[in-house]
Amino acid sequence: MIDTLDQELLNAHERGDKSALVTLYSQAAEAATSDDAKYFYMTHAFIFALDVGHPNANLLRAELIAAGREA
């Protein structure tokens, strides 16, 4: 699954599809096998969410704050 997800992320970056990147980075965060990887991907999802005004931006920020990864 990760190989497919990695390819989808690359494709979304190539297309400049920031809304898809929010979804894909969120999926990568859920699939991550370590906390560092999880919050790395979640931070990327949050940044792209802010960039496009995605409705999940506040939820992502709240999760990062709860994990001590954002102030």
PDB file with SEQRES, HELIX, SHEET and CRYST1 records, atoms N, CA, C and O in Angstrom:
SEQRES   1 A   71  MET ILE ASP THR LEU ASP GLN GLU LEU LEU ASN ALA HIS          
SEQRES   2 A   71  GLU ARG GLY ASP LYS SER ALA LEU VAL THR LEU TYR SER          
SEQRES   3 A   71  GLN ALA ALA GLU ALA ALA THR SER ASP ASP ALA LYS TYR          
SEQRES   4 A   71  PHE TYR MET THR HIS ALA PHE ILE PHE ALA LEU ASP VAL          
SEQRES   5 A   71  GLY HIS PRO ASN ALA ASN LEU LEU ARG ALA GLU LEU ILE          
SEQRES   6 A   71  ALA ALA GLY ARG GLU ALA                                      
HELIX    1 AA1 ILE A    2  ARG A   15  1                                  14    
HELIX    2 AA2 LYS A   18  ALA A   31  1                                  14    
HELIX    3 AA3 ASP A   35  VAL A   52  1                                  18    
HELIX    4 AA4 ALA A   57  ALA A   66  1                                  10    
CRYST1    1.000    1.000    1.000  90.00  90.00  90.00 P 1           1          
ATOM      1  N   MET A   1       0.811  -1.200   0.000  1.00  0.00           N  
ATOM      2  CA  MET A   1       0.000   0.000   0.000  1.00  0.00           C  
ATOM      3  C   MET A   1       0.853   1.263   0.000  1.00  0.00           C  
ATOM      4  O   MET A   1       0.544   2.220  -0.710  1.00  0.00           O  
ATOM      5  N   ILE A   2       1.908   1.273   0.778  1.00  0.00           N  
ATOM      6  CA  ILE A   2       2.738   2.471   0.846  1.00  0.00           C  
ATOM      7  C   ILE A   2       3.319   2.801  -0.523  1.00  0.00           C  
ATOM      8  O   ILE A   2       3.393   3.976  -0.881  1.00  0.00           O  
ATOM      9  N   ASP A   3       3.733   1.804  -1.299  1.00  0.00           N  
ATOM     10  CA  ASP A   3       4.266   2.080  -2.629  1.00  0.00           C  
ATOM     11  C   ASP A   3       3.242   2.805  -3.490  1.00  0.00           C  
ATOM     12  O   ASP A   3       3.578   3.762  -4.187  1.00  0.00           O  
ATOM     13  N   THR A   4       2.005   2.352  -3.442  1.00  0.00           N  
ATOM     14  CA  THR A   4       0.938   2.998  -4.199  1.00  0.00           C  
ATOM     15  C   THR A   4       0.695   4.406  -3.679  1.00  0.00           C  
ATOM     16  O   THR A   4       0.528   5.341  -4.462  1.00  0.00           O  
ATOM     17  N   LEU A   5       0.674   4.559  -2.372  1.00  0.00           N  
ATOM     18  CA  LEU A   5       0.463   5.873  -1.776  1.00  0.00           C  
ATOM     19  C   LEU A   5       1.602   6.813  -2.140  1.00  0.00           C  
ATOM     20  O   LEU A   5       1.362   7.977  -2.461  1.00  0.00           O  
ATOM     21  N   ASP A   6       2.828   6.330  -2.096  1.00  0.00           N  
ATOM     22  CA  ASP A   6       3.967   7.163  -2.505  1.00  0.00           C  
ATOM     23  C   ASP A   6       3.803   7.637  -3.941  1.00  0.00           C  
ATOM     24  O   ASP A   6       4.050   8.804  -4.244  1.00  0.00           O  
ATOM     25  N   GLN A   7       3.390   6.744  -4.817  1.00  0.00           N  
ATOM     26  CA  GLN A   7       3.204   7.113  -6.219  1.00  0.00           C  
ATOM     27  C   GLN A   7       2.073   8.127  -6.371  1.00  0.00           C  
ATOM     28  O   GLN A   7       2.179   9.065  -7.161  1.00  0.00           O  
ATOM     29  N   GLU A   8       1.002   7.940  -5.623  1.00  0.00           N  
ATOM     30  CA  GLU A   8      -0.108   8.899  -5.669  1.00  0.00           C  
ATOM     31  C   GLU A   8       0.338  10.277  -5.180  1.00  0.00           C  
ATOM     32  O   GLU A   8      -0.067  11.299  -5.734  1.00  0.00           O  
ATOM     33  N   LEU A   9       1.175  10.299  -4.136  1.00  0.00           N  
ATOM     34  CA  LEU A   9       1.713  11.569  -3.647  1.00  0.00           C  
ATOM     35  C   LEU A   9       2.556  12.248  -4.717  1.00  0.00           C  
ATOM     36  O   LEU A   9       2.414  13.447  -4.959  1.00  0.00           O  
ATOM     37  N   LEU A  10       3.427  11.488  -5.352  1.00  0.00           N  
ATOM     38  CA  LEU A  10       4.271  12.041  -6.418  1.00  0.00           C  
ATOM     39  C   LEU A  10       3.415  12.592  -7.552  1.00  0.00           C  
ATOM     40  O   LEU A  10       3.673  13.681  -8.064  1.00  0.00           O  
ATOM     41  N   ASN A  11       2.399  11.833  -7.939  1.00  0.00           N  
ATOM     42  CA  ASN A  11       1.515  12.276  -9.018  1.00  0.00           C  
ATOM     43  C   ASN A  11       0.783  13.562  -8.647  1.00  0.00           C  
ATOM     44  O   ASN A  11       0.670  14.472  -9.468  1.00  0.00           O  
ATOM     45  N   ALA A  12       0.286  13.640  -7.414  1.00  0.00           N  
ATOM     46  CA  ALA A  12      -0.423  14.842  -6.965  1.00  0.00           C  
ATOM     47  C   ALA A  12       0.512  16.046  -6.934  1.00  0.00           C  
ATOM     48  O   ALA A  12       0.110  17.156  -7.281  1.00  0.00           O  
ATOM     49  N   HIS A  13       1.756  15.828  -6.519  1.00  0.00           N  
ATOM     50  CA  HIS A  13       2.741  16.919  -6.543  1.00  0.00           C  
ATOM     51  C   HIS A  13       2.981  17.378  -7.981  1.00  0.00           C  
ATOM     52  O   HIS A  13       3.022  18.578  -8.254  1.00  0.00           O  
ATOM     53  N   GLU A  14       3.136  16.441  -8.879  1.00  0.00           N  
ATOM     54  CA  GLU A  14       3.373  16.790 -10.280  1.00  0.00           C  
ATOM     55  C   GLU A  14       2.210  17.588 -10.865  1.00  0.00           C  
ATOM     56  O   GLU A  14       2.421  18.508 -11.655  1.00  0.00           O  
ATOM     57  N   ARG A  15       0.986  17.238 -10.481  1.00  0.00           N  
ATOM     58  CA  ARG A  15      -0.208  17.938 -10.967  1.00  0.00           C  
ATOM     59  C   ARG A  15      -0.446  19.262 -10.244  1.00  0.00           C  
ATOM     60  O   ARG A  15      -1.191  20.120 -10.719  1.00  0.00           O  
ATOM     61  N   GLY A  16       0.205  19.411  -9.080  1.00  0.00           N  
ATOM     62  CA  GLY A  16      -0.050  20.596  -8.262  1.00  0.00           C  
ATOM     63  C   GLY A  16      -1.406  20.548  -7.586  1.00  0.00           C  
ATOM     64  O   GLY A  16      -1.998  21.585  -7.290  1.00  0.00           O  
ATOM     65  N   ASP A  17      -1.898  19.335  -7.342  1.00  0.00           N  
ATOM     66  CA  ASP A  17      -3.230  19.131  -6.762  1.00  0.00           C  
ATOM     67  C   ASP A  17      -3.133  19.157  -5.233  1.00  0.00           C  
ATOM     68  O   ASP A  17      -2.994  18.118  -4.589  1.00  0.00           O  
ATOM     69  N   LYS A  18      -3.208  20.347  -4.679  1.00  0.00           N  
ATOM     70  CA  LYS A  18      -3.012  20.520  -3.237  1.00  0.00           C  
ATOM     71  C   LYS A  18      -4.124  19.906  -2.403  1.00  0.00           C  
ATOM     72  O   LYS A  18      -3.866  19.418  -1.303  1.00  0.00           O  
ATOM     73  N   SER A  19      -5.355  19.919  -2.899  1.00  0.00           N  
ATOM     74  CA  SER A  19      -6.445  19.276  -2.161  1.00  0.00           C  
ATOM     75  C   SER A  19      -6.211  17.776  -2.053  1.00  0.00           C  
ATOM     76  O   SER A  19      -6.443  17.182  -1.000  1.00  0.00           O  
ATOM     77  N   ALA A  20      -5.753  17.164  -3.139  1.00  0.00           N  
ATOM     78  CA  ALA A  20      -5.425  15.737  -3.095  1.00  0.00           C  
ATOM     79  C   ALA A  20      -4.272  15.489  -2.134  1.00  0.00           C  
ATOM     80  O   ALA A  20      -4.247  14.469  -1.446  1.00  0.00           O  
ATOM     81  N   LEU A  21      -3.316  16.415  -2.080  1.00  0.00           N  
ATOM     82  CA  LEU A  21      -2.183  16.241  -1.171  1.00  0.00           C  
ATOM     83  C   LEU A  21      -2.621  16.244   0.292  1.00  0.00           C  
ATOM     84  O   LEU A  21      -2.044  15.527   1.109  1.00  0.00           O  
ATOM     85  N   VAL A  22      -3.626  17.035   0.628  1.00  0.00           N  
ATOM     86  CA  VAL A  22      -4.159  17.015   1.999  1.00  0.00           C  
ATOM     87  C   VAL A  22      -4.650  15.607   2.325  1.00  0.00           C  
ATOM     88  O   VAL A  22      -4.316  15.050   3.371  1.00  0.00           O  
ATOM     89  N   THR A  23      -5.430  15.049   1.440  1.00  0.00           N  
ATOM     90  CA  THR A  23      -5.983  13.707   1.648  1.00  0.00           C  
ATOM     91  C   THR A  23      -4.888  12.656   1.680  1.00  0.00           C  
ATOM     92  O   THR A  23      -4.871  11.798   2.562  1.00  0.00           O  
ATOM     93  N   LEU A  24      -3.985  12.719   0.732  1.00  0.00           N  
ATOM     94  CA  LEU A  24      -2.938  11.692   0.627  1.00  0.00           C  
ATOM     95  C   LEU A  24      -1.958  11.757   1.799  1.00  0.00           C  
ATOM     96  O   LEU A  24      -1.569  10.719   2.333  1.00  0.00           O  
ATOM     97  N   TYR A  25      -1.556  12.962   2.204  1.00  0.00           N  
ATOM     98  CA  TYR A  25      -0.667  13.063   3.360  1.00  0.00           C  
ATOM     99  C   TYR A  25      -1.381  12.630   4.642  1.00  0.00           C  
ATOM    100  O   TYR A  25      -0.754  12.074   5.543  1.00  0.00           O  
ATOM    101  N   SER A  26      -2.673  12.880   4.726  1.00  0.00           N  
ATOM    102  CA  SER A  26      -3.439  12.393   5.878  1.00  0.00           C  
ATOM    103  C   SER A  26      -3.477  10.870   5.893  1.00  0.00           C  
ATOM    104  O   SER A  26      -3.344  10.254   6.950  1.00  0.00           O  
ATOM    105  N   GLN A  27      -3.656  10.267   4.730  1.00  0.00           N  
ATOM    106  CA  GLN A  27      -3.626   8.806   4.636  1.00  0.00           C  
ATOM    107  C   GLN A  27      -2.249   8.263   4.995  1.00  0.00           C  
ATOM    108  O   GLN A  27      -2.140   7.241   5.673  1.00  0.00           O  
ATOM    109  N   ALA A  28      -1.209   8.934   4.549  1.00  0.00           N  
ATOM    110  CA  ALA A  28       0.153   8.510   4.883  1.00  0.00           C  
ATOM    111  C   ALA A  28       0.384   8.596   6.392  1.00  0.00           C  
ATOM    112  O   ALA A  28       1.044   7.735   6.974  1.00  0.00           O  
ATOM    113  N   ALA A  29      -0.163   9.634   7.018  1.00  0.00           N  
ATOM    114  CA  ALA A  29      -0.041   9.766   8.475  1.00  0.00           C  
ATOM    115  C   ALA A  29      -0.707   8.591   9.179  1.00  0.00           C  
ATOM    116  O   ALA A  29      -0.161   8.046  10.138  1.00  0.00           O  
ATOM    117  N   GLU A  30      -1.879   8.204   8.707  1.00  0.00           N  
ATOM    118  CA  GLU A  30      -2.594   7.071   9.304  1.00  0.00           C  
ATOM    119  C   GLU A  30      -1.839   5.757   9.117  1.00  0.00           C  
ATOM    120  O   GLU A  30      -1.900   4.879   9.978  1.00  0.00           O  
ATOM    121  N   ALA A  31      -1.130   5.620   7.998  1.00  0.00           N  
ATOM    122  CA  ALA A  31      -0.422   4.380   7.687  1.00  0.00           C  
ATOM    123  C   ALA A  31       0.989   4.334   8.278  1.00  0.00           C  
ATOM    124  O   ALA A  31       1.643   3.291   8.245  1.00  0.00           O  
ATOM    125  N   ALA A  32       1.455   5.453   8.814  1.00  0.00           N  
ATOM    126  CA  ALA A  32       2.832   5.531   9.325  1.00  0.00           C  
ATOM    127  C   ALA A  32       3.057   4.547  10.469  1.00  0.00           C  
ATOM    128  O   ALA A  32       2.148   4.245  11.243  1.00  0.00           O  
ATOM    129  N   THR A  33       4.270   4.065  10.552  1.00  0.00           N  
ATOM    130  CA  THR A  33       4.613   3.073  11.573  1.00  0.00           C  
ATOM    131  C   THR A  33       5.370   3.667  12.751  1.00  0.00           C  
ATOM    132  O   THR A  33       5.744   2.941  13.672  1.00  0.00           O  
ATOM    133  N   SER A  34       5.601   4.965  12.736  1.00  0.00           N  
ATOM    134  CA  SER A  34       6.235   5.617  13.887  1.00  0.00           C  
ATOM    135  C   SER A  34       5.570   6.972  14.101  1.00  0.00           C  
ATOM    136  O   SER A  34       4.984   7.538  13.178  1.00  0.00           O  
ATOM    137  N   ASP A  35       5.664   7.480  15.313  1.00  0.00           N  
ATOM    138  CA  ASP A  35       5.078   8.790  15.600  1.00  0.00           C  
ATOM    139  C   ASP A  35       5.754   9.888  14.787  1.00  0.00           C  
ATOM    140  O   ASP A  35       5.082  10.792  14.290  1.00  0.00           O  
ATOM    141  N   ASP A  36       7.085   9.818  14.646  1.00  0.00           N  
ATOM    142  CA  ASP A  36       7.773  10.846  13.869  1.00  0.00           C  
ATOM    143  C   ASP A  36       7.271  10.880  12.433  1.00  0.00           C  
ATOM    144  O   ASP A  36       7.026  11.956  11.887  1.00  0.00           O  
ATOM    145  N   ALA A  37       7.116   9.720  11.819  1.00  0.00           N  
ATOM    146  CA  ALA A  37       6.606   9.668  10.447  1.00  0.00           C  
ATOM    147  C   ALA A  37       5.167  10.161  10.400  1.00  0.00           C  
ATOM    148  O   ALA A  37       4.793  10.915   9.501  1.00  0.00           O  
ATOM    149  N   LYS A  38       4.366   9.738  11.362  1.00  0.00           N  
ATOM    150  CA  LYS A  38       2.954  10.148  11.399  1.00  0.00           C  
ATOM    151  C   LYS A  38       2.827  11.662  11.415  1.00  0.00           C  
ATOM    152  O   LYS A  38       2.067  12.234  10.633  1.00  0.00           O  
ATOM    153  N   TYR A  39       3.559  12.304  12.291  1.00  0.00           N  
ATOM    154  CA  TYR A  39       3.411  13.745  12.421  1.00  0.00           C  
ATOM    155  C   TYR A  39       4.154  14.506  11.336  1.00  0.00           C  
ATOM    156  O   TYR A  39       3.809  15.653  11.053  1.00  0.00           O  
ATOM    157  N   PHE A  40       5.156  13.908  10.726  1.00  0.00           N  
ATOM    158  CA  PHE A  40       5.786  14.478   9.533  1.00  0.00           C  
ATOM    159  C   PHE A  40       4.743  14.598   8.426  1.00  0.00           C  
ATOM    160  O   PHE A  40       4.567  15.665   7.839  1.00  0.00           O  
ATOM    161  N   TYR A  41       4.058  13.496   8.148  1.00  0.00           N  
ATOM    162  CA  TYR A  41       3.028  13.505   7.107  1.00  0.00           C  
ATOM    163  C   TYR A  41       1.856  14.407   7.481  1.00  0.00           C  
ATOM    164  O   TYR A  41       1.317  15.112   6.628  1.00  0.00           O  
ATOM    165  N   MET A  42       1.464  14.386   8.743  1.00  0.00           N  
ATOM    166  CA  MET A  42       0.335  15.206   9.179  1.00  0.00           C  
ATOM    167  C   MET A  42       0.672  16.692   9.047  1.00  0.00           C  
ATOM    168  O   MET A  42      -0.190  17.496   8.693  1.00  0.00           O  
ATOM    169  N   THR A  43       1.921  17.054   9.331  1.00  0.00           N  
ATOM    170  CA  THR A  43       2.341  18.444   9.175  1.00  0.00           C  
ATOM    171  C   THR A  43       2.232  18.868   7.715  1.00  0.00           C  
ATOM    172  O   THR A  43       1.783  19.974   7.415  1.00  0.00           O  
ATOM    173  N   HIS A  44       2.640  17.991   6.816  1.00  0.00           N  
ATOM    174  CA  HIS A  44       2.508  18.300   5.391  1.00  0.00           C  
ATOM    175  C   HIS A  44       1.030  18.455   5.010  1.00  0.00           C  
ATOM    176  O   HIS A  44       0.669  19.374   4.274  1.00  0.00           O  
ATOM    177  N   ALA A  45       0.195  17.569   5.505  1.00  0.00           N  
ATOM    178  CA  ALA A  45      -1.238  17.676   5.224  1.00  0.00           C  
ATOM    179  C   ALA A  45      -1.766  19.018   5.719  1.00  0.00           C  
ATOM    180  O   ALA A  45      -2.537  19.680   5.024  1.00  0.00           O  
ATOM    181  N   PHE A  46      -1.353  19.416   6.914  1.00  0.00           N  
ATOM    182  CA  PHE A  46      -1.790  20.682   7.499  1.00  0.00           C  
ATOM    183  C   PHE A  46      -1.347  21.871   6.653  1.00  0.00           C  
ATOM    184  O   PHE A  46      -2.136  22.782   6.400  1.00  0.00           O  
ATOM    185  N   ILE A  47      -0.097  21.867   6.219  1.00  0.00           N  
ATOM    186  CA  ILE A  47       0.428  22.980   5.416  1.00  0.00           C  
ATOM    187  C   ILE A  47      -0.362  23.125   4.119  1.00  0.00           C  
ATOM    188  O   ILE A  47      -0.755  24.230   3.746  1.00  0.00           O  
ATOM    189  N   PHE A  48      -0.592  22.007   3.435  1.00  0.00           N  
ATOM    190  CA  PHE A  48      -1.364  22.078   2.195  1.00  0.00           C  
ATOM    191  C   PHE A  48      -2.814  22.459   2.472  1.00  0.00           C  
ATOM    192  O   PHE A  48      -3.437  23.151   1.666  1.00  0.00           O  
ATOM    193  N   ALA A  49      -3.354  22.017   3.600  1.00  0.00           N  
ATOM    194  CA  ALA A  49      -4.722  22.383   3.969  1.00  0.00           C  
ATOM    195  C   ALA A  49      -4.833  23.889   4.178  1.00  0.00           C  
ATOM    196  O   ALA A  49      -5.804  24.509   3.744  1.00  0.00           O  
ATOM    197  N   LEU A  50      -3.848  24.471   4.838  1.00  0.00           N  
ATOM    198  CA  LEU A  50      -3.846  25.921   5.023  1.00  0.00           C  
ATOM    199  C   LEU A  50      -3.761  26.636   3.684  1.00  0.00           C  
ATOM    200  O   LEU A  50      -4.427  27.647   3.461  1.00  0.00           O  
ATOM    201  N   ASP A  51      -2.939  26.101   2.804  1.00  0.00           N  
ATOM    202  CA  ASP A  51      -2.699  26.736   1.513  1.00  0.00           C  
ATOM    203  C   ASP A  51      -3.961  26.822   0.663  1.00  0.00           C  
ATOM    204  O   ASP A  51      -4.157  27.794  -0.067  1.00  0.00           O  
ATOM    205  N   VAL A  52      -4.812  25.809   0.756  1.00  0.00           N  
ATOM    206  CA  VAL A  52      -6.014  25.797  -0.091  1.00  0.00           C  
ATOM    207  C   VAL A  52      -7.302  26.080   0.684  1.00  0.00           C  
ATOM    208  O   VAL A  52      -8.390  26.018   0.112  1.00  0.00           O  
ATOM    209  N   GLY A  53      -7.193  26.386   1.972  1.00  0.00           N  
ATOM    210  CA  GLY A  53      -8.390  26.633   2.771  1.00  0.00           C  
ATOM    211  C   GLY A  53      -9.231  25.379   2.945  1.00  0.00           C  
ATOM    212  O   GLY A  53     -10.460  25.444   2.977  1.00  0.00           O  
ATOM    213  N   HIS A  54      -8.569  24.251   3.055  1.00  0.00           N  
ATOM    214  CA  HIS A  54      -9.247  22.956   3.188  1.00  0.00           C  
ATOM    215  C   HIS A  54      -9.996  22.888   4.526  1.00  0.00           C  
ATOM    216  O   HIS A  54      -9.495  23.374   5.539  1.00  0.00           O  
ATOM    217  N   PRO A  55     -11.181  22.293   4.534  1.00  0.00           N  
ATOM    218  CA  PRO A  55     -11.966  22.237   5.774  1.00  0.00           C  
ATOM    219  C   PRO A  55     -11.318  21.399   6.887  1.00  0.00           C  
ATOM    220  O   PRO A  55     -11.724  21.519   8.043  1.00  0.00           O  
ATOM    221  N   ASN A  56     -10.340  20.569   6.579  1.00  0.00           N  
ATOM    222  CA  ASN A  56      -9.685  19.763   7.611  1.00  0.00           C  
ATOM    223  C   ASN A  56      -8.528  20.477   8.297  1.00  0.00           C  
ATOM    224  O   ASN A  56      -7.903  19.909   9.193  1.00  0.00           O  
ATOM    225  N   ALA A  57      -8.231  21.698   7.901  1.00  0.00           N  
ATOM    226  CA  ALA A  57      -7.084  22.410   8.473  1.00  0.00           C  
ATOM    227  C   ALA A  57      -7.176  22.518   9.995  1.00  0.00           C  
ATOM    228  O   ALA A  57      -6.194  22.256  10.690  1.00  0.00           O  
ATOM    229  N   ASN A  58      -8.326  22.896  10.514  1.00  0.00           N  
ATOM    230  CA  ASN A  58      -8.469  23.051  11.969  1.00  0.00           C  
ATOM    231  C   ASN A  58      -8.340  21.716  12.694  1.00  0.00           C  
ATOM    232  O   ASN A  58      -7.747  21.649  13.771  1.00  0.00           O  
ATOM    233  N   LEU A  59      -8.884  20.664  12.115  1.00  0.00           N  
ATOM    234  CA  LEU A  59      -8.774  19.330  12.714  1.00  0.00           C  
ATOM    235  C   LEU A  59      -7.318  18.864  12.735  1.00  0.00           C  
ATOM    236  O   LEU A  59      -6.842  18.344  13.744  1.00  0.00           O  
ATOM    237  N   LEU A  60      -6.626  19.050  11.631  1.00  0.00           N  
ATOM    238  CA  LEU A  60      -5.213  18.658  11.575  1.00  0.00           C  
ATOM    239  C   LEU A  60      -4.403  19.443  12.602  1.00  0.00           C  
ATOM    240  O   LEU A  60      -3.560  18.874  13.295  1.00  0.00           O  
ATOM    241  N   ARG A  61      -4.651  20.728  12.699  1.00  0.00           N  
ATOM    242  CA  ARG A  61      -3.922  21.552  13.678  1.00  0.00           C  
ATOM    243  C   ARG A  61      -4.208  21.077  15.100  1.00  0.00           C  
ATOM    244  O   ARG A  61      -3.295  20.982  15.920  1.00  0.00           O  
ATOM    245  N   ALA A  62      -5.458  20.784  15.388  1.00  0.00           N  
ATOM    246  CA  ALA A  62      -5.820  20.312  16.725  1.00  0.00           C  
ATOM    247  C   ALA A  62      -5.105  19.004  17.056  1.00  0.00           C  
ATOM    248  O   ALA A  62      -4.662  18.806  18.188  1.00  0.00           O  
ATOM    249  N   GLU A  63      -4.992  18.121  16.084  1.00  0.00           N  
ATOM    250  CA  GLU A  63      -4.290  16.848  16.309  1.00  0.00           C  
ATOM    251  C   GLU A  63      -2.804  17.085  16.540  1.00  0.00           C  
ATOM    252  O   GLU A  63      -2.202  16.438  17.397  1.00  0.00           O  
ATOM    253  N   LEU A  64      -2.208  17.999  15.790  1.00  0.00           N  
ATOM    254  CA  LEU A  64      -0.796  18.311  15.987  1.00  0.00           C  
ATOM    255  C   LEU A  64      -0.560  18.945  17.361  1.00  0.00           C  
ATOM    256  O   LEU A  64       0.420  18.627  18.034  1.00  0.00           O  
ATOM    257  N   ILE A  65      -1.453  19.834  17.768  1.00  0.00           N  
ATOM    258  CA  ILE A  65      -1.321  20.462  19.090  1.00  0.00           C  
ATOM    259  C   ILE A  65      -1.463  19.419  20.190  1.00  0.00           C  
ATOM    260  O   ILE A  65      -0.675  19.412  21.136  1.00  0.00           O  
ATOM    261  N   ALA A  66      -2.460  18.532  20.083  1.00  0.00           N  
ATOM    262  CA  ALA A  66      -2.693  17.507  21.091  1.00  0.00           C  
ATOM    263  C   ALA A  66      -1.483  16.582  21.231  1.00  0.00           C  
ATOM    264  O   ALA A  66      -1.220  16.054  22.312  1.00  0.00           O  
ATOM    265  N   ALA A  67      -0.754  16.393  20.139  1.00  0.00           N  
ATOM    266  CA  ALA A  67       0.430  15.521  20.160  1.00  0.00           C  
ATOM    267  C   ALA A  67       1.692  16.296  20.555  1.00  0.00           C  
ATOM    268  O   ALA A  67       2.775  15.712  20.613  1.00  0.00           O  
ATOM    269  N   GLY A  68       1.569  17.600  20.826  1.00  0.00           N  
ATOM    270  CA  GLY A  68       2.713  18.389  21.194  1.00  0.00           C  
ATOM    271  C   GLY A  68       3.624  18.712  20.016  1.00  0.00           C  
ATOM    272  O   GLY A  68       4.808  18.997  20.194  1.00  0.00           O  
ATOM    273  N   ARG A  69       3.054  18.663  18.802  1.00  0.00           N  
ATOM    274  CA  ARG A  69       3.849  18.893  17.588  1.00  0.00           C  
ATOM    275  C   ARG A  69       3.619  20.264  16.976  1.00  0.00           C  
ATOM    276  O   ARG A  69       4.231  20.605  15.963  1.00  0.00           O  
ATOM    277  N   GLU A  70       2.736  21.055  17.586  1.00  0.00           N  
ATOM    278  CA  GLU A  70       2.453  22.393  17.087  1.00  0.00           C  
ATOM    279  C   GLU A  70       1.980  23.218  18.263  1.00  0.00           C  
ATOM    280  O   GLU A  70       1.245  22.728  19.119  1.00  0.00           O  
ATOM    281  N   ALA A  71       2.403  24.474  18.305  1.00  0.00           N  
ATOM    282  CA  ALA A  71       2.029  25.332  19.442  1.00  0.00           C  
ATOM    283  C   ALA A  71       0.986  26.346  19.057  1.00  0.00           C  
ATOM    284  O   ALA A  71       0.561  27.143  19.893  1.00  0.00           O  
TER     285      ALA A  71                                                      
END                                                                             
